[in-house]
Amino acid sequence: MARLTILHETQYSYEHPVRFGPHRLMLRPRDTHALRVVEAGLTVSPPGESRWVYDALGNSVCLFTPSGEARALSIVNRLIIERYPAPLHPLRHDNPHTLSPIVYARDDRVALNPFIEPCTDDEDAILLRWLRSQMGALDERALPFLLRLNQAIHDDFAYAERGNEGVQAPTETLRLRSGACRDLAWLMVEALRRLGYAARFVSGYLHDPSGGKRGAGATHAWCEVFLPDLGWMEFDPTNALAESPDLIPIAATRTPREAAPVSGTIVGDPGHSQMIVKVSVTACENLPQAA
């Protein structure tokens, strides 16, 4: 078990004072058998009304509306969590449902269907041709294939930090052969859906004690896939990680747009505006100070 401190600071500044509409904050994980929230503190300025809800997918969401007018908005989220290792267990070799094509139990499929249907277009079959090039033997089992695909994206695509918002279409990531963590995760999600896998987009944080992982120091994104016998499993193609305790999930959604850590509206002309985001994930004894 690792006890970690997460500090996520989001600072908006505006040239002119603005008023604020509703904001949606996805900054807190749910307690599970693999993760426990020990302490949680959310500091916002200007203050305002807030309430916590669970969305339709079970993610923890803070609905927040800052009050009054201001030339800045500050959202500082501090967590202390305990993350428990999740060993990568092999699939049962006597389970025919783990062969390709993947077969889900009828009751599972009712819940999984939204995560099986692709959300993007591939009119020129760019994604399909790439996916076919990754296929192995017909009797290859699901877990070895997923590990191989996870590694292939890590090896064949350059990691490129992008400051602009949004996620590249999978076909654009294939064209560029590069992307940020969210782009590589979305490529894997949408590719697997075309093979009948239930896959979802996950955003959260990355613990990087050795300093060698891609995507540390910011919010991170990866792919989860549902497998018979094993349930939802984590695959991070940016770092070729699978079921790693260094992945700290916050939101699991059908599309990247639904997983935005901070979203909301302002009223008025802000003039020039700027957003600064700082994220740190450290062992508790190395707690950084908030700015």
BAPANU-320586 format. One line per 4 residues: number of its first residue (from 1); for each residue x, y, z of N, C-alpha, C. Coordinates in steps of 0.1 Angstrom, whole numbers. Layout:
<nodes>
NUM = X Y Z X Y Z X Y Z; ...
</nodes>
This chain:
<nodes>
1 = 8 -12 0 0 0 0 9 12 0; 5 22 -8 12 35 -8 3 46 -4; 7 55 5 -1 66 9 5 78 2; -3 85 -6 1 96 -15 -7 109 -12
5 = 0 120 -15 -7 133 -14 -7 138 -28; -19 143 -32 -22 148 -45 -26 163 -43; -19 172 -50 -22 186 -50 -25 190 -65; -37 195 -67 -41 199 -81 -46 213 -80
9 = -39 222 -86 -42 236 -86 -46 241 -100; -57 248 -101 -61 254 -113 -64 268 -111; -57 277 -118 -58 291 -117 -62 298 -130; -73 305 -130 -77 313 -141 -75 328 -138
13 = -70 335 -148 -69 350 -146 -75 357 -158; -82 368 -156 -88 375 -167 -84 390 -166; -84 396 -178 -80 410 -179 -91 419 -173; -103 415 -175 -115 423 -170 -123 414 -160
17 = -129 420 -150 -138 413 -141 -149 405 -149; -152 393 -144 -163 386 -150 -171 380 -139; -184 376 -143 -192 368 -134 -191 354 -138; -196 345 -130 -194 331 -132 -207 323 -133
21 = -207 314 -142 -219 305 -143 -215 292 -136; -223 281 -137 -221 269 -130 -208 262 -135; -201 256 -126 -188 249 -129 -190 234 -124; -184 225 -131 -184 211 -128 -170 206 -126
25 = -168 201 -114 -154 197 -109 -154 182 -107; -145 176 -114 -143 161 -112 -128 159 -107; -127 160 -94 -114 160 -88 -112 150 -77; -122 143 -74 -122 134 -62 -125 119 -67
29 = -116 110 -63 -119 96 -66 -130 90 -57; -135 78 -61 -144 71 -53 -136 61 -45; -140 58 -33 -134 48 -25 -137 34 -31; -127 26 -33 -129 13 -38 -119 3 -30
33 = -120 -10 -34 -110 -19 -28 -96 -16 -31; -93 -8 -42 -80 -5 -46 -75 9 -42; -85 17 -37 -81 31 -34 -90 36 -23; -84 43 -13 -92 48 -2 -88 63 0
37 = -98 71 1 -96 85 3 -95 88 18; -83 92 23 -80 94 37 -84 109 41; -80 118 33 -84 132 35 -87 139 22; -96 148 22 -100 156 10 -103 170 14
41 = -97 179 6 -100 193 9 -100 201 -4; -111 209 -6 -113 217 -18 -114 231 -14; -105 240 -19 -105 254 -16 -107 262 -29; -118 270 -29 -121 278 -41 -122 293 -38
45 = -118 301 -47 -119 316 -46 -121 322 -60; -132 330 -61 -141 334 -50 -150 322 -46; -155 323 -33 -164 312 -28 -177 312 -35; -185 302 -33 -198 301 -39 -206 289 -34
49 = -217 287 -39 -225 275 -35 -220 262 -42; -220 252 -35 -215 239 -41 -223 227 -35; -224 217 -42 -229 204 -37 -223 193 -45; -222 181 -38 -216 170 -44 -226 160 -48
53 = -224 154 -60 -233 144 -66 -225 133 -72; -232 122 -76 -226 112 -84 -233 113 -98; -225 113 -108 -231 113 -122 -236 99 -126; -241 98 -138 -248 86 -142 -238 74 -143
57 = -225 77 -143 -215 66 -144 -209 64 -130; -214 70 -120 -209 68 -106 -197 76 -103; -193 86 -111 -182 95 -108 -186 106 -98; -177 109 -89 -179 120 -79 -178 133 -85
61 = -188 142 -85 -188 155 -91 -192 166 -81; -184 177 -81 -188 189 -74 -194 199 -83; -206 203 -81 -213 213 -88 -211 226 -81; -205 236 -87 -200 248 -80 -203 260 -88
65 = -208 270 -82 -210 283 -89 -204 294 -80; -193 300 -85 -186 311 -78 -195 323 -77; -195 330 -66 -203 342 -64 -196 355 -68; -204 365 -72 -199 378 -74 -191 379 -87
69 = -183 390 -88 -174 393 -99 -159 392 -94; -151 388 -104 -137 387 -100 -128 387 -113; -115 389 -111 -106 388 -123 -98 376 -122; -101 367 -112 -94 354 -111 -103 344 -105
73 = -100 331 -108 -107 320 -102 -97 310 -98; -97 306 -86 -87 296 -81 -94 284 -75; -90 272 -80 -95 259 -75 -83 251 -71; -82 248 -58 -71 240 -52 -77 228 -46
77 = -73 216 -51 -78 203 -46 -67 196 -39; -68 192 -27 -58 184 -20 -64 171 -15; -57 160 -18 -61 147 -14 -50 140 -7; -53 131 2 -44 121 7 -52 108 5
81 = -45 99 -2 -51 86 -6 -42 75 -2; -48 63 -1 -41 51 0 -44 42 -13; -33 39 -20 -35 31 -32 -29 17 -30; -38 7 -32 -34 -7 -30 -30 -14 -43
85 = -19 -21 -43 -15 -28 -55 -26 -37 -61; -27 -37 -74 -37 -45 -81 -29 -55 -90; -25 -67 -86 -17 -76 -94 -25 -80 -106; -17 -82 -117 -22 -86 -130 -25 -101 -130
89 = -37 -105 -128 -40 -119 -127 -43 -124 -141; -38 -136 -144 -41 -142 -158 -55 -147 -159; -60 -147 -171 -73 -152 -174 -73 -167 -173; -85 -173 -169 -86 -188 -169 -85 -193 -184
93 = -76 -203 -185 -74 -208 -199 -86 -216 -203; -95 -220 -194 -106 -229 -198 -119 -221 -201; -117 -207 -201 -129 -199 -204 -129 -195 -218; -138 -201 -226 -138 -197 -241 -142 -183 -244
97 = -148 -176 -234 -153 -162 -237 -141 -152 -237; -129 -157 -233 -118 -148 -234 -110 -149 -247; -114 -157 -256 -108 -158 -269 -114 -146 -278; -108 -144 -289 -113 -134 -299 -123 -141 -308
101 = -135 -135 -311 -139 -122 -305 -144 -124 -290; -142 -113 -283 -146 -114 -269 -161 -116 -268; -166 -123 -258 -180 -126 -256 -183 -123 -241; -193 -114 -239 -197 -110 -226 -210 -117 -222
105 = -212 -119 -209 -224 -125 -204 -236 -116 -207; -247 -121 -209 -259 -113 -213 -261 -101 -204; -261 -104 -191 -264 -94 -181 -253 -83 -181; -241 -87 -183 -230 -78 -183 -231 -69 -196
109 = -235 -75 -207 -236 -67 -219 -246 -56 -219; -257 -58 -211 -267 -47 -210 -260 -34 -204; -252 -36 -194 -245 -24 -188 -233 -20 -197; -227 -29 -205 -215 -25 -212 -217 -20 -226
113 = -229 -21 -231 -232 -17 -245 -228 -3 -248; -230 7 -239 -226 21 -243 -211 22 -245; -203 13 -239 -189 13 -240 -183 5 -251; -192 -2 -258 -188 -11 -269 -190 -3 -282
117 = -200 6 -283 -203 13 -295 -192 24 -297; -185 25 -309 -176 35 -311 -182 49 -311; -174 59 -308 -180 73 -307 -174 82 -319; -165 76 -327 -158 84 -337 -160 77 -350
121 = -158 85 -361 -159 80 -375 -146 76 -380; -146 67 -390 -134 62 -396 -137 59 -411; -142 70 -418 -147 69 -431 -137 63 -441; -124 67 -439 -114 62 -449 -107 49 -444
125 = -113 43 -433 -108 30 -428 -93 31 -423; -89 43 -419 -75 45 -414 -73 37 -401; -82 39 -392 -81 32 -379 -83 17 -381; -92 13 -390 -94 -2 -392 -82 -8 -398
129 = -75 -2 -408 -63 -8 -414 -52 -9 -403; -51 1 -395 -40 0 -385 -44 -11 -375; -56 -12 -371 -61 -22 -362 -58 -36 -367; -61 -38 -380 -59 -51 -386 -44 -55 -386
133 = -35 -45 -387 -21 -47 -387 -16 -52 -373; -24 -49 -363 -20 -53 -349 -26 -67 -345; -34 -73 -353 -41 -85 -349 -31 -97 -350; -32 -106 -340 -24 -118 -340 -31 -130 -345
137 = -28 -141 -339 -34 -154 -342 -49 -154 -338; -57 -161 -345 -72 -161 -342 -75 -166 -328; -66 -175 -323 -69 -180 -310 -62 -173 -299; -56 -161 -302 -50 -153 -292 -60 -149 -281
141 = -56 -150 -269 -65 -146 -258 -65 -131 -256; -75 -127 -249 -78 -112 -248 -66 -105 -240; -62 -111 -229 -52 -104 -221 -39 -102 -228; -33 -113 -234 -21 -111 -241 -22 -101 -253
145 = -34 -101 -260 -36 -91 -271 -36 -77 -265; -43 -75 -254 -44 -61 -249 -30 -56 -244; -23 -65 -238 -9 -61 -233 0 -58 -245; -2 -66 -256 6 -63 -268 2 -50 -275
149 = -11 -47 -276 -16 -35 -282 -11 -23 -273; -12 -24 -260 -8 -14 -251 7 -10 -253; 15 -21 -255 29 -19 -257 32 -13 -271; 24 -17 -281 26 -13 -294 24 2 -296
153 = 13 7 -289 11 22 -290 22 29 -283; 26 24 -272 38 30 -265 50 31 -273; 53 20 -280 65 19 -288 65 27 -301; 53 27 -308 52 32 -321 48 47 -322
157 = 43 53 -311 38 66 -312 47 75 -303; 50 87 -307 58 96 -299 48 103 -289; 53 105 -277 46 113 -267 48 128 -269; 37 135 -270 38 150 -273 28 157 -264
161 = 33 165 -254 25 173 -246 18 183 -255; 5 185 -252 -3 195 -259 -10 204 -249; -8 218 -251 -14 227 -242 -28 230 -245; -32 228 -258 -46 231 -262 -55 221 -257
165 = -68 225 -256 -78 217 -251 -83 207 -261; -90 197 -256 -96 187 -265 -87 175 -268; -93 165 -275 -86 153 -278 -86 151 -293; -74 146 -298 -74 143 -312 -82 131 -316
169 = -88 132 -328 -95 120 -333 -85 109 -335; -88 96 -333 -79 85 -334 -72 85 -348; -79 89 -358 -73 90 -372 -62 100 -372; -64 111 -365 -54 122 -365 -42 117 -357
173 = -44 110 -346 -32 105 -339 -25 95 -348; -32 87 -355 -25 77 -365 -17 85 -375; -23 96 -380 -16 103 -391 -3 110 -386; -4 115 -374 7 122 -368 17 113 -361
177 = 13 101 -358 21 91 -351 26 97 -338; 18 105 -332 21 111 -319 9 117 -312; 10 119 -299 -1 125 -292 2 126 -277; -7 133 -270 -6 134 -256 -12 122 -250
181 = -11 120 -237 -17 108 -230 -31 106 -233; -39 117 -234 -53 116 -237 -56 111 -251; -47 115 -260 -49 111 -274 -45 96 -276; -35 91 -269 -31 77 -270 -41 68 -263
185 = -47 73 -252 -57 65 -245 -69 64 -254; -73 75 -260 -86 76 -268 -84 67 -281; -72 67 -286 -69 58 -297 -71 43 -293; -66 39 -282 -68 25 -277 -83 22 -274
189 = -90 32 -268 -104 29 -265 -112 27 -278; -111 36 -287 -119 35 -299 -115 23 -308; -102 20 -308 -97 8 -316 -104 -5 -310; -103 -6 -297 -109 -18 -290 -124 -19 -292
193 = -131 -8 -292 -145 -9 -294 -149 -15 -307; -140 -12 -317 -143 -18 -330 -141 -33 -331; -135 -39 -321 -133 -53 -319 -143 -59 -310; -153 -51 -305 -163 -56 -296 -160 -56 -282
197 = -148 -50 -278 -145 -48 -264 -152 -37 -258; -156 -38 -245 -161 -27 -237 -149 -19 -232; -148 -6 -236 -136 2 -232 -141 15 -228; -134 21 -218 -138 35 -214 -125 43 -212
201 = -128 56 -212 -117 66 -211 -116 70 -196; -104 70 -191 -102 72 -176 -92 84 -175; -96 94 -166 -87 105 -163 -84 104 -148; -72 109 -145 -68 109 -131 -54 114 -130
205 = -46 108 -121 -32 112 -119 -22 101 -120; -10 104 -121 1 94 -123 12 97 -112; 14 86 -104 25 87 -94 38 83 -101; 48 91 -100 61 88 -107 73 90 -98
209 = 74 80 -89 85 81 -79 99 81 -85; 101 74 -97 114 73 -103 117 85 -112; 107 92 -116 109 104 -125 110 100 -140; 106 88 -144 108 84 -158 96 82 -166
213 = 84 85 -160 71 82 -167 67 94 -175; 60 91 -186 55 102 -194 41 107 -189; 39 120 -188 26 125 -184 25 128 -169; 36 127 -162 36 130 -148 36 146 -146
217 = 31 151 -135 31 165 -133 19 172 -139; 10 164 -144 -3 170 -149 -14 159 -147; -26 162 -151 -36 152 -151 -32 142 -162; -36 129 -160 -32 118 -169 -45 111 -174
221 = -43 103 -184 -54 96 -190 -50 82 -195; -59 73 -194 -56 59 -199 -68 52 -202; -68 39 -205 -79 31 -210 -82 21 -200; -95 18 -198 -99 6 -191 -107 -3 -200
225 = -105 -16 -198 -112 -26 -207 -119 -36 -197; -131 -40 -201 -138 -50 -192 -136 -64 -198; -131 -73 -189 -128 -87 -194 -136 -96 -185; -142 -107 -191 -148 -117 -182 -138 -123 -172
229 = -143 -126 -160 -135 -131 -149 -127 -120 -142; -123 -109 -149 -114 -99 -143 -121 -85 -141; -132 -82 -148 -138 -69 -147 -130 -58 -154; -131 -46 -149 -125 -35 -155 -110 -35 -152
233 = -101 -34 -163 -87 -35 -161 -81 -22 -167; -70 -18 -161 -63 -5 -165 -52 -8 -175; -52 0 -186 -41 -1 -196 -37 13 -199; -24 17 -197 -19 30 -200 -9 29 -211
237 = -14 32 -224 -5 31 -235 6 41 -235; 5 52 -228 15 62 -228 28 57 -221; 26 49 -211 37 43 -204 38 28 -204; 30 22 -212 29 7 -213 27 1 -199
241 = 18 7 -191 15 1 -178 2 -6 -179; 1 -17 -171 -12 -24 -169 -14 -27 -155; -26 -24 -150 -30 -26 -136 -19 -21 -127; -14 -9 -129 -4 -3 -121 -9 5 -109
245 = -3 3 -97 -8 11 -86 -4 26 -87; 4 29 -97 8 43 -99 -3 51 -107; -13 44 -112 -24 51 -118 -35 53 -108; -39 66 -107 -49 70 -96 -62 75 -104
249 = -72 67 -105 -83 71 -113 -92 81 -106; -97 91 -113 -107 100 -108 -121 99 -115; -120 98 -129 -133 97 -136 -131 87 -147; -142 78 -149 -142 69 -160 -155 72 -168
253 = -153 75 -181 -164 80 -189 -164 73 -203; -175 76 -210 -176 70 -224 -167 78 -233; -166 92 -231 -158 100 -240 -149 109 -232; -138 114 -238 -129 123 -230 -136 136 -226
257 = -146 141 -234 -152 153 -230 -159 152 -216; -164 141 -213 -172 139 -201 -162 138 -188; -149 137 -191 -140 135 -180 -132 147 -177; -136 159 -182 -128 171 -179 -128 174 -164
261 = -116 176 -159 -115 179 -144 -122 192 -140; -121 202 -148 -128 215 -145 -135 220 -158; -147 223 -157 -155 229 -168 -165 238 -162; -168 249 -170 -178 258 -165 -179 270 -175
265 = -186 280 -171 -189 292 -180 -186 305 -172; -183 315 -179 -182 329 -174 -191 338 -181; -195 349 -175 -204 359 -181 -196 372 -182; -196 378 -194 -189 390 -196 -177 388 -205
269 = -171 400 -208 -159 400 -217 -146 399 -208; -139 388 -208 -127 387 -199 -115 394 -205; -116 398 -218 -103 402 -224 -93 391 -225; -81 394 -223 -70 384 -223 -72 375 -211
273 = -72 362 -213 -73 353 -201 -62 342 -202; -60 336 -190 -49 327 -189 -53 316 -179; -49 303 -182 -51 292 -173 -38 286 -169; -35 283 -157 -23 276 -152 -28 265 -144
277 = -23 253 -147 -26 241 -139 -13 234 -134; -13 231 -121 -2 224 -115 -7 212 -108; 0 201 -110 -4 188 -104 9 182 -98; 8 177 -85 19 170 -80 13 158 -72
281 = 20 146 -74 16 134 -66 29 129 -59; 29 130 -46 41 127 -39 37 117 -27; 48 111 -22 46 104 -9 43 114 2; 36 110 12 31 120 21 42 128 28
285 = 53 122 30 64 129 37 70 140 29; 67 140 15 72 150 7 62 160 2; 53 164 11 42 173 7 46 186 2; 43 190 -10 46 204 -15 36 214 -9
289 = 40 226 -9 32 237 -4 24 243 -16; 11 246 -13 3 253 -23 8 267 -26; 7 271 -38 11 285 -42 2 295 -36
</nodes>
